[in-house]
Amino acid sequence: MGLLDNLKAKLEPAKGKVTDLAQQHGDRIDRGLDKVARTVDEKTKGKYSDRIQTGTGKAKGAMDRLAHKDADGTDGGGATPGSTPGGTPPAGPPPAS
């Protein structure tokens, strides 16, 4: 067994706990993310508002994906990281390479 396999095996129980917590406290996490985003935006005087909103949206999306995992560990929709549910590409320009 390789190093990454050992690491994945050790992190699997933690992933289940995080999923449970995300399901139980998703609304509180969303409010916390919004509060942090507002605070950071105020401290930076709005200079990075677009980046803060993008990051907050990505964090909320990740929490939603964690919270909606099925009991068997699949997301039920077959979505791959970076794609939207249903397999449609995300809106907006493609990432620069």
N, C-alpha and C positions, 0 to 999 in steps of 0.2 A: 504494500500500500504506500502510495506517495504522500508527500507532505500535504498537498492540497486535499487529498482524500481524507487524511486524518483530521485536518482542520474543519472540513465540511461535516464530518461525523460528529465532532465535538460541538459545533455550532447549531446543529439541527434542533436539540431541545430548546435552545434559546429562541430560535425562530418561531417555534410553536407558542412560547410564552409571549413574545412580542405580538404575534397575531391575535392572541386572546386579549391582550391589553388594548390593542387597536380597536377590536370589536367592542369592548366594554366602554372605552373612554374616547372614542373618535371625536365626539362633539367637543369635549374639553381640549383635546389636542388641537383641533381646528381653531378654537378661540385663542389658545396660547400662541399658535403660529401667527394669527392676525395681530395679537397684541405685540409680539416681538417685532413683526414687520413694521407696525406703526411707530414703535419706539426707535428702531434703527432709521426709519425714514425721517423722523424728526431730528435725530442726532446728526444726520448727514444733510439736513436742510433740503431734502427732496432731490439731491443731486443724483441719486441712484434709484429713484422710484421705480423705473421700468425693470431694472434688474432685481430689485427686492420683490416686486410683484411676480416676476417670472419664477424666482426661487421659491416663493411661498406657494405658488400654484403647483410646482413640481413636488414640493414636500407634501402638500395635501393629496396630490395624486398618488404618491407612493403610500401614504397612510391608507387611502381608500383601497388600493390594491391589496395591502396587507389585511385589512379588515374584512374584505370580501372573499378571501380564500375559502374554498370548500374544506370540509373536514379531512379529505384525502390529500390536501396540500396543493391541489391544482386551482387555477383561477377560474375554472369553469368556462372561460371563453376562448382559451387557446391563444391568447394574445402574447406576443413576444415583447421583451423590453424595448421601449422606444416606439411602439406602435399603439394605435388606438384600438379600443374594442371593435370587433367586426373586421379587422384587418385593413381598414382604410388608412391611408397615410395621414399624418397630422397636418393640420392647416398651416399655411405659411411657406416661406421659401425653404428650399432644402439646405441642410447644413453645409457650410463652406468646407472644402477639403484642403 
